[in-house]
Amino acid sequence: MENEYSSKLEKLTNNFQNLILFSKKLDQEKLLINEQLQHFKDTHSTLTKSNNKQVFIFCLDSFLFQYKVFSMEINNLNKIHLMIKNRLYCDYYKLYKMLLKYISSNFDDLKIRVDDLPIVPVYKDLEPLYDYGYTNIELVHNVLLECIKNITLMYLKKEENIRDYQTKTNVGFGISNFINTMNHEKEILKGKIDLHIDYVAFFNISQFKYMRRLHNVYNEFDKQLKNTVSEDHSFCFADILKESNEDILILDEIKDSIPENKESNLETKVKFESDKNVETKVEVENNEKEQINELIESNNVDIPTFESIENSSNGDA
């Protein structure tokens, strides 16, 4: 069992060291890319100083925009790297603090003095881009593994004590519950050790995945930058006429993949509702007219026809 935990802790240490080396590799890649971008900036500055006509400045503005696009993209990538490094310290720091609480509340069993452990910088949740530096990241990781190692030593000691009680007391089954309780406490301690080892392993694996993904993005960015630098052709209208079939296919795919405009759908719906309302209004007006005509006709039937008074008098005579 001792060799098993020693092997696990050693594996975690080696894995962490590779993680730090990988992060430092990303730092080097950033420096190389920044040097290339600085060349872009310096070139633009030189060209504008020696060609200060308004038309030349207008033309060189496209070159400045190209630099700004690359610069913004690399700055975003650098922020992602800072976030990963910050998270690296965050994971180890918070796990270390959790483990310290456990150690403090179980001092009688573990016999580990928290005051003797190194002090590490406090992690600040509100500063996700703060760089704690590799020294502090290594410090909190190492002291975390040291705590796990000390707890492991106490676990192995408990295991040894149980064997001694079983073989050397010579009192029979009367201490069965005593042994069962010690085994239970030992298994709880073992579970705590295994859990924290898994925590650290997950942190190392997940951070490596983030860095590997970022490494691929850096490589792709560097490739595009070099392709841009090596492109010495000056584009003009003739290049549009020479547009490759591949470019046309890409544009067709983009066009086909664009969803229908929501605003046009809304306008169509509004127009449909408006037309529907107009039709309803006309129908209501027609119904009202029909009802009025029917009412007039019915009233005409009921109204009697009178002769003039003069005609009526002559008839009586």
C-alpha positions in Angstrom: 0.0 0.0 0.0 2.8 2.4 0.8 4.4 1.8 -2.6 1.0 2.3 -4.3 0.5 5.8 -2.7 4.1 6.7 -3.2 3.8 5.9 -6.9 0.6 7.9 -7.2 2.1 11.0 -5.6 5.2 10.7 -7.7 3.1 10.4 -10.8 1.1 13.5 -9.9 4.3 15.4 -9.3 5.8 14.5 -12.7 2.5 15.3 -14.4 2.4 18.7 -12.8 6.0 19.5 -13.8 5.1 18.6 -17.4 2.1 20.9 -17.1 4.3 23.8 -16.0 6.8 23.1 -18.8 3.9 23.2 -21.3 2.7 26.5 -20.0 6.2 28.0 -20.3 6.3 26.7 -23.8 3.2 28.7 -24.5 4.9 31.8 -23.0 7.8 31.3 -25.5 5.3 31.0 -28.4 3.6 34.3 -27.3 7.0 36.1 -27.3 7.8 34.9 -30.8 4.4 36.0 -32.1 4.7 39.4 -30.4 8.1 39.9 -32.0 6.5 39.4 -35.4 3.7 41.8 -34.7 6.1 44.3 -33.4 7.8 44.1 -36.8 4.5 44.9 -38.4 4.0 48.0 -36.2 7.6 49.2 -36.7 7.2 48.8 -40.5 4.0 50.8 -40.6 5.6 53.6 -38.5 8.6 53.7 -40.9 6.5 53.8 -44.0 4.2 56.6 -42.7 7.1 58.7 -41.7 8.8 58.4 -45.1 5.5 58.6 -47.1 3.4 61.3 -45.4 1.2 62.2 -48.3 -2.5 61.9 -47.5 -3.1 59.3 -50.2 -0.2 57.2 -48.9 -1.5 57.4 -45.4 -4.9 56.4 -46.7 -3.4 53.3 -48.4 -1.2 52.4 -45.4 -4.3 52.5 -43.1 -5.2 49.0 -44.5 -1.8 47.8 -43.3 -2.4 49.3 -39.9 -5.8 47.6 -39.7 -4.2 44.3 -40.5 -1.8 44.8 -37.6 -4.6 45.7 -35.3 -6.6 42.6 -36.2 -3.6 40.3 -35.5 -2.8 42.3 -32.3 -6.3 42.0 -31.0 -6.5 38.3 -31.7 -3.1 37.5 -30.0 -4.2 39.7 -27.0 -7.3 37.6 -26.6 -5.2 34.4 -26.8 -2.9 35.8 -24.1 -5.8 36.5 -21.9 -7.0 32.9 -22.2 -3.5 31.7 -21.2 -3.6 34.0 -18.2 -7.0 32.6 -17.3 -5.7 29.1 -17.5 -2.7 29.9 -15.3 -4.9 31.7 -12.8 -7.3 28.8 -12.7 -4.3 26.5 -12.1 -3.5 28.3 -8.9 -7.2 28.6 -8.0 -7.8 24.9 -8.1 -4.8 24.0 -6.0 -5.3 26.8 -3.6 -9.0 26.1 -2.9 -8.3 22.3 -2.5 -5.4 23.1 -0.2 -7.6 25.3 2.0 -10.3 22.6 2.1 -7.6 20.1 3.2 -6.3 22.4 5.9 -9.8 22.6 7.4 -10.0 18.8 7.5 -6.6 18.6 9.0 -7.4 21.2 11.7 -10.7 19.5 12.7 -8.9 16.1 12.9 -5.7 17.1 14.6 -6.0 14.4 17.3 -6.0 11.7 14.7 -3.6 13.2 12.1 -1.1 15.0 14.3 -0.4 17.5 11.6 0.3 21.1 12.7 -1.3 23.6 10.3 0.9 26.4 11.6 4.0 24.6 10.4 2.9 24.6 6.8 4.0 27.3 4.4 1.8 30.4 3.8 0.6 30.8 0.3 -0.9 34.0 -1.4 -4.6 34.4 -1.0 -6.5 33.7 -4.2 -8.9 36.5 -5.3 -12.0 35.4 -7.2 -12.6 38.9 -8.6 -9.3 38.9 -10.4 -9.5 36.0 -12.9 -6.6 37.3 -15.0 -4.1 37.9 -12.2 -0.9 36.0 -12.7 0.3 34.4 -9.5 3.5 33.3 -11.1 4.9 29.8 -11.5 6.7 30.0 -8.1 3.5 30.3 -6.2 1.7 27.8 -8.4 4.5 25.3 -7.6 4.4 26.2 -3.9 0.7 25.6 -3.4 0.8 22.4 -5.4 3.8 21.0 -3.5 2.4 21.8 -0.1 -0.9 20.2 -1.1 0.8 17.0 -2.1 2.9 17.1 1.1 -0.3 17.3 3.2 -1.8 14.3 1.3 1.5 12.5 1.8 1.4 13.1 5.6 -2.2 11.9 5.8 -1.2 8.8 3.9 1.6 8.2 6.5 -1.0 8.3 9.2 -3.2 5.9 7.3 -0.4 3.5 6.9 0.3 3.8 10.6 -3.3 3.0 11.5 -3.1 0.0 9.3 0.0 -1.2 11.0 -1.6 -0.7 14.5 -4.6 -2.8 13.5 -2.3 -5.6 12.5 -0.4 -5.4 15.8 -3.7 -5.4 17.8 -4.9 -8.5 15.9 -1.7 -10.5 16.2 -0.1 -9.4 19.5 -2.9 -8.8 22.0 -3.8 -12.5 22.2 -7.2 -11.8 23.8 -9.4 -13.5 21.2 -12.6 -12.2 19.7 -13.4 -9.8 22.5 -11.8 -6.9 20.8 -13.7 -7.4 17.5 -15.7 -4.2 17.7 -12.6 -2.3 18.6 -10.9 -3.7 15.5 -14.0 -3.0 13.4 -14.1 0.6 14.5 -10.5 1.1 13.8 -10.9 -0.4 10.3 -13.9 1.9 9.7 -11.9 5.0 10.6 -9.0 3.7 8.5 -11.3 3.3 5.5 -12.7 6.8 5.9 -9.2 8.2 5.9 -8.3 6.1 2.9 -11.4 7.5 1.1 -10.3 11.0 1.9 -6.8 10.3 0.5 -8.1 8.7 -2.7 -10.6 11.6 -3.2 -8.0 14.3 -3.0 -5.6 12.4 -5.3 -8.5 12.2 -7.8 -9.1 15.9 -7.4 -5.5 16.7 -8.2 -5.4 14.3 -11.1 -8.6 15.9 -12.6 -7.1 19.4 -12.2 -3.9 18.3 -14.0 -5.8 16.6 -16.8 -8.3 19.4 -17.4 -5.6 22.1 -17.4 -3.5 20.1 -19.8 -6.5 19.9 -22.2 -7.0 23.6 -22.0 -3.3 24.3 -22.7 -3.2 21.8 -25.6 -6.1 23.4 -27.2 -4.5 26.8 -26.8 -1.3 25.5 -28.1 -3.0 24.4 -31.3 -4.6 27.8 -31.7 -1.2 29.5 -31.2 0.3 27.3 -33.9 -2.6 28.1 -36.3 -2.2 31.8 -35.6 1.5 31.6 -36.2 1.0 29.8 -39.4 -1.5 32.4 -40.7 0.9 35.2 -39.7 3.8 33.6 -41.6 1.6 33.1 -44.6 0.7 36.7 -44.5 4.3 37.8 -44.3 5.4 35.5 -47.1 2.6 36.8 -49.4 4.3 39.3 -51.7 1.5 39.7 -54.3 -0.3 43.0 -54.6 -4.0 42.4 -55.1 -6.1 44.3 -57.6 -9.3 43.8 -59.7 -7.7 41.2 -61.9 -7.5 38.9 -58.8 -11.3 39.0 -58.5 -11.5 37.7 -62.1 -9.1 34.9 -61.2 -11.2 33.8 -58.2 -10.7 30.1 -57.7 -13.6 27.6 -57.8 -12.8 26.8 -54.2 -13.4 30.3 -53.1 -16.7 30.4 -55.0 -17.8 27.1 -53.4 -17.0 28.5 -50.0 -19.1 31.6 -50.7 -22.0 29.5 -51.9 -21.8 27.3 -48.8 -21.9 30.4 -46.6 -24.8 31.8 -48.5 -26.8 28.6 -48.2 -26.1 28.3 -44.5 -27.3 31.9 -43.7 -30.8 31.6 -42.0 -33.7 33.6 -43.3 -33.8 37.1 -42.0 -35.9 37.4 -38.9 -36.8 41.0 -39.7 -38.3 40.1 -43.1 -40.3 37.3 -41.5 -41.6 39.8 -39.0 -42.5 42.3 -41.7 -44.3 39.5 -43.6 -46.2 38.5 -40.5 -47.2 42.2 -39.7 -48.4 42.7 -43.3 -50.4 39.5 -43.2 -52.1 40.6 -39.9 -52.7 44.0 -41.4 -54.3 42.6 -44.5 -56.4 40.2 -42.4 -57.6 43.1 -40.2 -58.6 45.1 -43.3 -60.6 42.2 -44.7 -62.3 41.7 -41.4 -63.2 45.4 -41.3 -64.7 45.4 -44.8 -66.7 42.2 -44.0 -68.1 43.8 -40.9 -69.0 47.0 -42.8 -70.8 44.9 -45.5 -72.7 43.0 -42.8 -73.8 46.2 -41.2 -75.0 47.6 -44.6 -77.0 44.5 -45.3 -78.7 44.7 -41.8 -79.6 48.3 -42.4 -81.1 47.6 -45.9 -83.1 44.7 -44.4 -84.4 46.9 -41.7 -85.5 49.6 -44.2 -87.3 47.0 -46.3 -89.2 45.6 -43.4 -90.2 49.1 -42.3 -91.5 50.0 -45.8 -93.8 47.0 -45.6 -95.5 48.0 -42.4 -96.1 51.7 -43.3 -99.7 52.3 -44.7 -100.4 54.4 -47.8 -102.8 57.4 -47.2 -104.7 59.4 -49.8 -104.9 63.1 -49.6 -107.6 64.8 -47.4 -109.2 66.4 -50.4 -109.7 63.1 -52.2 -111.1 61.6 -49.1 -113.7 64.4 -48.8 -114.9 64.0 -52.4 -115.4 60.4 -51.9 -117.7 60.9 -48.9 -119.8 63.4 -50.8 
